[in-house]
Amino acid sequence: MLEGVGVITQNEKGEFLLQLRDAKTAILTNQWCLIGGSREKGEDIEQTVSREVKEETNLDVEEMKYLKKFQFNSKEIGIFIAKVNTAKERIIKGEGKRIQFFNKSDLICLIDSLNYTNPYLKIVKEFTEDKV
C-alpha cells in the first residue's frame, strides 16, 4: 500500500513545479524536491495528492495520473503527475523556503547542477527526458 506521494506538478504551460524544502522538514532538508507527503488516515491516495498540492501551493489539481512507485526510507511512495492551472488560480507557498515553476531545460540544468542526489529529482529528470 502506498504510504506517501511525490507529485510531478505541471502548469498549463508545461512547466514543472519544485519546492525548496526548509529546515522544518525531517528529510531532504534544504533540497529541491517534489510537492508531496504522507497519506493521512482515511484518505485514498488521490485525496493525498490533491491535499498535498493544495496545502503546499494553494492550487487545485485538475488532472492526475499515476506514474510509478518506489521505496524511500522504507516507505512505498507513489509518484503522480498532476496538472494545475496557474492562469486561473494564484500560487501561494504553503510550506518550504520557496516554490517555483521551471521549464524543461531549466529544470534539467538545475537538477544536473545540484551537489546532492535526491531520488525524487532523479524520477523527475527521467520523466522529463522521456518527454522529448
N, C-alpha and C positions, 0 to 999 in steps of 0.2 A: 504494500500500500504506500502511495506517495505521501511523504510527511511534510513536504515543502515544495515551493515553486521558485523558479527563476523565470523572468518574463522578458523576452526579446520584444521590446515595445517599439512600434513604428508609428510615425505620424502620417498624415495624408501626403506628404512629400517623399515618403520612403526613408526618412531619416530615422536613426536608431537612438534610443534614449539610454543613457547610462547615469548612474548615481555615484558620486564620490562619497563613500561612507565616512563617518566621523568616528571620534574616539569613544562614542557611546556604544558602539557595536562590539560584540564579543569576538566575532570572526571577521576576517578580511578588513580589519580596521585601516582606515585611511587609504583604501584602494577603490579604484573604479570598479563597479560591479553592475549587474542587472538589478532591476526592481525585483523584489521578491521577499519571501519569508516563509514562516511555518504555517501549516494548516491549523486552524483553531477547532476546538471540539464542536462537532455537529455540522461542520462545513463540508460540502463536497469540493473537489479540487478546483472546479471552475469558479466557485464562490471565492476561494482563496486567491486566485489570480485577480479577479475583479476587485476584491477588497484591498489587496496589497497595492495595486496600481492606484486606486483611489486614495488610499492613505498616504502614499509617498509622492503623489503628483497632482492630486485633485482632478485627474482625468478619468472619464468613464471608458471602459473597454467596449468598443463597438463590434469587434470580431475577435475570436481567439481560436487557435489551433494548437493541438498537442504536437510537439516536435520529437522529444525523446526523454529518456530518464537516465540518471546516473547516480552513483554513490558519492556522497560528500560528507565527511565527518560521521560516518556510519549511519547516515540517513539517506533514504531514497528520495531524490529530488526530481520533479518533473519540469522540463523546460517547455515553455509555451511561447507562441508568437501571438502578440496582441496588437490590434490596430486601434489607435486613438485619433481624435480629430482636434488638433490644436487651433484650427480655424474657427471652431465654434465653442471651444472651452478654453479657459485660461489655466495654464500650468502654474501650480503653486507647490514649492518644495515643502514636503511634509516631514521628511527625515533626511539625514545626511548633511554633508557640507554644501553639496551642490548637485543639481541635476541639469543635464544638458543633452540636447539632440546633436548628433553628428551625422554628416553624410557618410556614405560608404567608404570613400577613400580616406577621409579624416579619421574615421573610426579605426580602420586598419592601421594607419600610421600611429595613432595613439597606442593601440594595443602593442604594436611592434616596438614602441619606444619605452615601454614600462620596464622597470628593473625588478619586477616580481611576476610570478606566474599565478594565475587565477583560473581555476577550471571553468568558471562561468564565461570568462572572456575568451577562453580557448573555443568554447562552443559557439559563441557569437561570431568569432572570426571564421570558423568552419562554415557556419550558416551563410555569412555574407559572401564568402568566396565561392560557395555553391551557386549564388545568385548573380552570375556574371552578367 
